[in-house]
Amino acid sequence: MNDVLVVEDDPQLGPALRRGLTAEGYRVELVAHGTLGLERP
């Protein structure tokens, strides 16, 4: 399974992206701010 990090601050778009990517077989981590994304390993 592939991992993907989604950085999206829109409260409707972020979860929609996560649902779509999860349905395609990705393991998704969603964060709302670029700073939080940069802190991820």
Residue frames as qw, qx, qy, qz and C-alpha x, y, z in Angstrom:
[[0.000, 0.890, 0.456, 0.000, 0.00, 0.00, 0.00],
 [0.411, 0.384, -0.005, 0.827, 1.28, 3.44, -0.89],
 [0.262, -0.656, -0.438, 0.555, 1.23, 6.34, 1.55],
 [0.239, 0.569, 0.267, 0.741, 0.25, 9.85, 0.56],
 [0.216, -0.456, -0.418, 0.755, 0.23, 13.08, 2.54],
 [0.104, 0.700, 0.486, 0.513, -2.50, 15.55, 1.62],
 [0.211, -0.310, -0.299, 0.878, -2.11, 19.14, 2.77],
 [0.088, -0.495, -0.555, -0.662, -5.45, 20.85, 2.33],
 [0.012, -0.079, -0.505, 0.859, -7.10, 23.52, 4.45],
 [0.514, -0.123, -0.286, -0.799, -10.56, 23.34, 2.90],
 [0.429, -0.154, 0.747, -0.483, -12.75, 21.46, 5.41],
 [0.828, 0.312, 0.256, -0.389, -14.81, 19.83, 2.65],
 [0.648, 0.632, -0.406, -0.125, -12.17, 19.19, 0.01],
 [0.042, -0.555, 0.806, -0.202, -9.61, 17.53, 2.30],
 [0.592, -0.044, 0.736, -0.324, -11.89, 14.73, 3.50],
 [0.795, 0.513, 0.096, -0.310, -13.22, 14.24, -0.04],
 [0.426, 0.679, -0.597, -0.031, -9.67, 13.80, -1.33],
 [0.259, -0.379, 0.848, -0.265, -8.94, 11.35, 1.47],
 [0.756, 0.189, 0.504, -0.371, -12.04, 9.29, 0.66],
 [0.737, 0.623, -0.143, -0.220, -11.21, 9.17, -3.04],
 [0.270, 0.646, -0.709, 0.088, -7.57, 8.24, -2.51],
 [0.453, -0.243, 0.787, -0.340, -8.44, 5.65, 0.12],
 [0.824, 0.336, 0.297, -0.347, -10.92, 4.09, -2.30],
 [0.666, 0.659, -0.345, -0.058, -8.06, 3.79, -4.81],
 [0.936, -0.068, -0.262, 0.227, -5.93, 1.90, -2.30],
 [0.336, 0.540, -0.360, 0.683, -3.79, 4.64, -0.79],
 [0.522, -0.562, -0.496, 0.408, -3.15, 5.11, 2.91],
 [0.152, 0.716, 0.144, 0.665, -3.82, 8.84, 3.42],
 [0.387, -0.478, -0.421, 0.667, -2.73, 11.27, 6.08],
 [0.104, 0.785, 0.352, 0.498, -4.53, 14.60, 5.94],
 [0.389, -0.425, -0.301, 0.760, -3.18, 17.78, 7.51],
 [0.166, 0.889, 0.425, -0.028, -4.62, 21.26, 7.27],
 [0.028, -0.968, 0.181, 0.169, -1.45, 23.37, 7.19],
 [0.701, 0.600, -0.344, 0.176, 1.80, 23.24, 5.24],
 [0.111, -0.669, 0.619, -0.396, 3.81, 23.60, 8.43],
 [0.783, -0.211, 0.500, -0.305, 2.27, 20.40, 9.77],
 [0.909, 0.414, -0.015, -0.038, 3.02, 18.68, 6.49],
 [0.404, 0.719, -0.492, 0.278, 6.67, 19.65, 6.71],
 [0.397, -0.544, 0.623, -0.398, 6.88, 18.15, 10.21],
 [0.957, 0.031, 0.163, -0.237, 5.82, 14.71, 8.97],
 [0.515, -0.448, 0.665, 0.304, 8.57, 12.10, 8.49]]
